[in-house]
Amino acid sequence: MTHFILAGIFKKLNYKVQPVLHVLQAPESFNNQLSVLEGKANIERHVIGEIHFAIGFVQLTDKLDQMVHAVAPKLLGESYLLDHLSGGHIGKLCLTFYSGQMGSHG
C-alpha cells in the first residue's frame, strides 16, 4: 500500500490506514472527511467482520451502549475506546474504537 500523509481528524485519531475503516452512524457532513481516504481504505458502514479501526457517532446514552456492545466483540487484539466531544457541550459524541498499540506506527 502506498504511504501518504494523513491530515486532520484521522491524524488526531491515530488512524494508521488500516485496510477497512468502519464508520458507524456518521452524519452526512462527515463524508467530506472520508474523501481523503478514497482509494486508500474500504469504508464499511455496518458492524460486520473483524474491526481494526472504527469511528462511531451517537447522541443518546442508550445508542452509545448499543454501539459499544456491537463493536467490542469484533475488535481484534488490544483495543481502545476514545470519545471526542466538540466544545464540551451536549451534542453528537464521536467514538473511536481501534485495536493495536497506542502510538505504534505500522
C-alpha positions, 0 to 999 in steps of 0.5 A: 500500500502506498504511504501518504500523509494523513491530515486532520481528524484521522491524524488526531485519531491515530488512524494508521490506514488500516485496510477497512475503516468502519464508520458507524452512524456518521452524519452526512457532513462527515463524508467530506472527511472520508474523501481523503481516504478514497482509494486508500481504505474500504469504508464499511458502514455496518458492524460486520467482520473483524474491526481494526479501526472504527469511528462511531457517532451517537447522541443518546446514552442508550445508542452509545451502549448499543454501539459499544456492545456491537463493536467490542466483540469484533475488535481484534487484539488490544483495543481502545475506546476514545470519545471526542466531544466538540466544545464540551457541550451536549451534542453528537459524541464521536467514538473511536474504537481501534485495536493495536498499540497506542502510538505504534506506527505500522 
